[in-house]
Amino acid sequence: MQVTRVSDQEFEGPRLKLPGRWIVLFQGPWCTFCQAFRAAYTRVNPPQGVRLAEYVMDDFYEPVPLTFDIEVIPTVIAFEDGAIAWRHSGLPNRGLGEATVHKIEKWP
């Protein structure tokens, strides 16, 4: 599955400016839990019409991570027409796992 990289310009406050249904993975290149989950994320088979994206953060204190109160990475946030539909935050020292992959694949 193709994963689109999004940046600060695709967000306006707590909204994603892209229309439709998106799941955004918030991750950091230094995070081993993010690297492990990203491998699974790129193999996800999302429902028809759901697109996958990632936001690569350098720091928790950047405007977008602060807006979404990202305290643990990886975190995935699902957006429907810009509004948050649901989110899964990684567990400290564990990250995200198969339960999150299944939630993505089963999003109605």
Secondary structure, 3 states (H helix, E strand, C coil): CCEEECCHHHEECCEECCCCEEEEEEECCCCHHHHHHHHHHCCCCCCCCEEEEEEECCCCCCHHHHHCCCCCCCEEEEEECCEEEEEEECECCCECCHHHHHHHHCCC
